[in-house]
Amino acid sequence: MNVVNTLTEELRRLLAGNTLYTDYLPRWQFLLESYLGGEEYRQGNHLNRYALETEAEYRARLRSTPLDNHCASIVQVYNSFMFREEPKRDFSNNGASFELEMFLRDADLDGRSLNAFMKEVSTWSSVFGHCWIIVSKPNIGAATLAEEQAAGIRPYLSLLTPMVVLDWRWEREPNGRLALSYIRYLEDVTGDLRTVKVWDKTSITTTVLNTRAGNIESETVEPNQLGIVPAVCVYNGRSIVKGFGVSDITDIADQQKFIYNATSEIDQSIRLDSHPSLVKTPETQAGVGAGAIIHMPENMDPGLKPYVLDFGGADTQNILAAINKSVDVIDKIANTGSVRGTISRQLSGVAMETEFQLLNARLSEKADNLELAEEQMWTIWFRYQGEIWMGSIDYPGSFNVRDASSEIQQLAIAKNTATDPLVIREIDKAVLEWLGVDDDILESPEEEQQEQQEEAEEIEGSTDIFEPHVMIDPRTGERKITQTQQEHLELAAQGWVHEEDLD
């Protein structure tokens, strides 16, 4: 009995998270459900319950209320801009290798390329505020790198959300740098089995737990060949807590929940307006639907006659106005008002340009954090290979989020009102830039005038220096003295040649 209690206590210790994990887990669960939507959001019971509402009525209301998923929309908009261009990676200082080429094609041993893997990293860091990348390499006991290459062993990546990272510790190194010294996370869940992995600077412990039996199925301990914890914390936006980031949707999820409840209120208002409640005694028999007949007892008190209960709730137009206001707030929080707008908004050019600049700054910060995380990941990857990372990573730092149609329309208006040829030429250059056409095809008035003048001078100069000379028809031997350049060209076209050319 004591052994069972000891194993159960050990199991609870391995599956338990630290204080920060316990405090943030409910919020992370809410953010996950808000991003996924669908059945996950419905099972989260995010509708407010009515007083005296039964469980069956509440479940029916959950099934009939649709979700307008703004959280997923915002994250998709961000990723569409950030990964429009692929990041540039330079490995010239480290050299190419077969392992590196395979890693770029299949980063997680699940068929995903490194670019696809980093896009998923960006997604989950946007949802939770941060996520973790584990750089692993199987240890088969190979003595040399050649033996590992022969066995097809190479480093690979694993993506961890904060919901599975149970515990972690940071230590201050002698040089003042904070380094991760310990991490414990839930690696796999299969039925009643839980696989918990623990990394520290000296060892790697893998424990398989059986939650039904309450015991430890197996435990494996192997040395940590790197001497460091190969985990990288990828921040969406840094917070004041080490190892925690700022989510893109943390405030948007609350607005989305309000819209979800307001949508349910609209559904209930329509139902009550279309099908008002009938108040009657138990003895009264009433049908349903149009033209229904109500049977009352003959001796019923006149004060107990059935009547319809009128609905006096809020007007649906007021609820819709509140929903539209919440959508505007979401766009302001995410700086996506002009990007996600489906109708024309009354925004000035300055306001739109300012919003684009704010969105560009947000995306640039996210790209910088991804770039930093990938540099740390490559440092660990090449350390596994016995090399020092000397390459460079460059994520796009600026994102073209300008309103093309609006700017081209403004340029067309400006061109119609301009009179200066130089101004018209600059407008044409701006239009060609939008169309992706090289503006070298345009010539300024000064350039055109200079070319015409040079051509005239060339003709005039060629006339002044022309000397009369003899040309011969090689077919007949006829000779003629040409007096002008024009006459010379006409004879040359007919086959006449110079006397020295005939010799």
Summary of the structure (lengths in Angstrom):
residues: 503
radius of gyration: 38.0
end to end distance: 122.7
largest distance: 141.5
contacts: 1309
relative contact order: 0.10
helix: 48%
strand: 18%
